[in-house]
Amino acid sequence: MIISMTGFGTASGDTPLGNFQVDIKTVNARYLEFNFRLPSTLSAIEIPLRQLLCSRISRGKVDVFIKWDESEKTQPRVRINEAMVKDIVNQLSRISKKLGIQTPETLMPVLQLPYCINVESESVDAKRLWQAIYPIAKQALERCYQFRTREGKILKRQINESLKVLRQYHQEISSMKDTLVENYRERLRQKVAEFKLSEEFKINQERLEAEVLFFADRADITEELIRIKAHLSGFRKYLVDSHKGRVGKALDFLAQELLREINTIASKARDTAVSQRVLLMKNEVEKIREQVQNIE
């Protein structure tokens, strides 16, 4: 199965601890990277959350967003330290009378002093948090995985279209292979004829044939065509066969090898028709490489 590294999944739900919303966004990356954006109160669940994500995702950049609307039981409560406030006010009143200064009419400045107000919240252990979030996170992950598999099918279809074009050009170049030497011989004859100086000038047949044999040895693209055929078969195998592992890196390697063999043909075959097809093949391989970069 071809799986894209691009995906998105979201889920939300009410729990005894409040409402949770989990968003998972994935994009392509060379390795597996996590970026968690959680409230500080949820830092304890990062490890089990990472383990859950690894069950479905093996490569790519993963951004995880969790929003928590706490229930009344877990929401922070404000506690005013009445004894401290009373003591501060009494002291302020005594000092005000002693110095003849009007006493402040509001207690707000007093409440801003340290320790006058305490914020208390119910302590929720990591196990309870994970039990509440797990089903929601799992649903978001499944939706993200489904998104990635749909994108993977699109990538597979696009790659197969490019492979079909490559096989066609491969066949055409293969059919031209045996005529490359004869075409080169004829071009040499025509070139010599252009520079013929007189009727007495004769072509040195031995020198001509030596040049043709040198070209024939240098321009032999049989091995390159065989390797290209093998690489195209390798692509088909990875795209069609069932694989438990991820195939993105393997396909990327095959694409690089395809491009290398095609470039070698371009440097060997001094033929316009072959060169034209080589350029078209390189264009298709570049398309494949762009698509493969997004495969897990």
N, C-alpha and C positions, 0 to 999 in steps of 0.2 A: 504493500500500500504506500502510495506517495503522499506524504504529509507536508503541508506548507508550514513555514515558521511564522506566517502572518495569521493572527487570529484574535478574537475578542469574545469574552463571555461574561455575563453578569447574572447575579441572583441576589435575592433579598428574602428576608423572612423574620417573623416575630418569634422571640424566645422568652423564657422567664427572665433573662437578663436584659431584654430590650430588643430593638430592631437592628439587624445587621444587614449591610449591603456589601457584597464582594464583587469587585470588577477585576478581571484578569485580561491584560493586553500583552500580546507577544509580537515581536518583529524579528527579522533575521539577524543573526550574529554568528561569529565563528565558533564560539563556545556557549555553554549554558551560563547565563547571567541572571541574577535575581535583583529586583529593586522593590523593596517593601515600603509602602506608605501607610503606616498604621498609627492609630493613637498610641501614645506611650503606654497606656494601660493594657495594651494588647501585645506588648513586646514578648511576653512569655510564650505565645503560641507560634512564634516565627519558625522554630525548629520543626514541629509537627506539620506546619503549613508547607514548609519547604519539601518535606518528605512526601506529602500528598502530591505536590506539583510534579515531582520527579517521577511519579508513577505514570504520567501521561506525556511529559515533556522532557526531551533529552538534549535539545540544542535550541539556541535562540535567546534573545533578551526578553525577560518576563517582568512586567510591571504589575504589581498587585496593590489594589487600593481597597481599604476596608473602612466603612463608615459605621459608627456605633451610636445609635440613639438609646441611651441607657433608660432602663425602667426606673420607676420612682424609688424602688428599693436600693438601686445601685447608684442613683444620682447623688452627687456631693451635697452635703448639708452644711449650712452656715451656723456656727455656734459663737455667740458673743460672750466673752469672758466678763460677766456682770461684776464680779468682785473687783477685777482690775479696773474696769471702767469707773465703778463707784469710787474707788480709792483715788484715781486720777482726778475725777471731778471734784471730790472733796478737797484735795490738795490745791487744785486750781482756784477754787472758791476762797480758800483761806488766804492764798497768796494775793488774790485779787482784792480782798478786803484790806489786807495789810498794806498794799501798795496803792490802794484807791483806784484800781483799774476795773472797768466794767467787765462782769463775767460773760463769757461767750454764750450766745443764745442757742447754739446748736451743738450737738454732740458729734457731728460728722468729723470734725478735725481730730477729736479724741479717738474715734473708731479707726482712724488711719494709722494710729500708732501701732508698733509691733506687738503681737500677741493679744491684741484686743479682740480680734476676730480670728476664729479657727475654721478651716474648711475640712470637714470630715466626710469620708466616703467609705462605703462598705468594701471590705477586702474580698476580692473574688479570686480564687486560686486558678492556676493554669488549666487544671483538669476540667473544671466547670466551664471555663471559657471555651476550651476546645470542643467540648461536647455540644455547646450551643452553636458554635460557628461551623463545625465540620460538615454537616449536611448542606449548608448553604455554600460553603467553599467548594465542595465536591460538585454541586450542581453547576456552579459557575465554570469550574474546570471542564466538565463534560461539554458544556455549550461552547467553550473555547476550542476544545478538541474537535468537535463537529465542524466548527468554522474552518479549522485548519485542514480537515480532511476534504471539505468541499473545495477549498482553494487548491489543495493538492491534485484533485481531479482535473481542475482547469489547467494547472501546470503540466500535468501528464499529457493532456490532449494537445497542448501547444508544442511540447517537445516532440511528440509523435509526428506532428505535422512537419516539423523541421527535419526529423529523421527520414521521413518519406522523401523529402526533397533531396537530402544528402545521398540516399541510396540511388536515386535517379541519376544524379550527377556522377556518382561513383561508377555506375554502369556505363555511362556515356564515355567517361575518360578511359575506362577499361577497354572499351571497343576501339578507342583511338590509339591505344598503346602500341599496337603492332605496326601502325602506319607512321609513327613518329620518325623512325630512322629514314624511311623512304622519302618522307616529306622534307627532312633535313637534307638528304642527298640532292633532291631536286632543287631546293633553294640554293645550295652551293653551286650547282650547274648554272642556274640562272645568274648568280652573282658573278661567276667567272665570265659568263657570256657578256655581261654588261661591260666588263673591263677588257674585252677582246680588242687587241690593238691592230691585228692584221690577219689576213687569211692564213698566214704561215704559223700563227699562234695556235698551239694545241694544248689541250688540257692534260696535265700530268695525271693520268688515271690512278697510278699507284698512290700519289700524294693525296688525291681526292678520297680514295677508299680508306686510306689511313685516317684521315680526318673524320670520315663517316664512322669508322669503327671506334674511334676515340669517343665520339658523341654517343654512339650506341651504348657504350659501357657506362658513360657518365649519366646518360639520360634514362637509364633503366629504372622505371618506377614500379616494377612488379612487387617488390617487398612493401613499399608504401601502400599500395592498393590492397595488399593482403592484410596489412595491419589495420587500415581504415575499415575494412570489412569486419575484422574481428572486433574492433571497438564499437561499430554499429550494432553488432550482435550482442555485445556486452550491455549496451544501452537497453536493447529490447529485453534482455534477461532481467535486468533490474526493474524495468517498468512493468513487466508482465508477471514475473514470478512473485510468489508470496515471500516476504522477508520480515522476520521478526525485528531485525536491526534496522537502523536508519540508513538511507542510501545517498543522502545529499553529498557527503564527502567523496564517495566512490564515483558518483556521476560527475562531480567537478573534476576529478582526476582524469576520467575518460574524455571529458570535453577538452582538457588541456592536451592530452595525447592526440586526439583527433586534429586539433589545430596544428600541432607540431608536424604530423605527417603531411597534412595539406600544404604547409609552408615548404616542406622539403620537395614536394612535387612541383611547386611553383618555381623553386630554384633550379630544378633539373630539366623540366620539359620546356624547351624553347619553342612553344607552339601557341599561336594566338587562340585557337579554339579551346585548348586545354587551360590556358591562362584565364580565359573568360569564365570557365566553369569553376576554376579554383577560387576566383574572387567571390563567386556566388556561394560556394561551399563555406568559405570563411565567414561570410555574412550570416549564414544559417547557424554555424557553430557559435558565433557571438551571441545570437539570440538564445541558444540553448544555455550558454554560460550565464547569461543574465537570469534565466529562469531557475537554473540549478542553484544559484546563490540563495534562493529562498526555500530550498527543500531541506527538511530536517535530516 
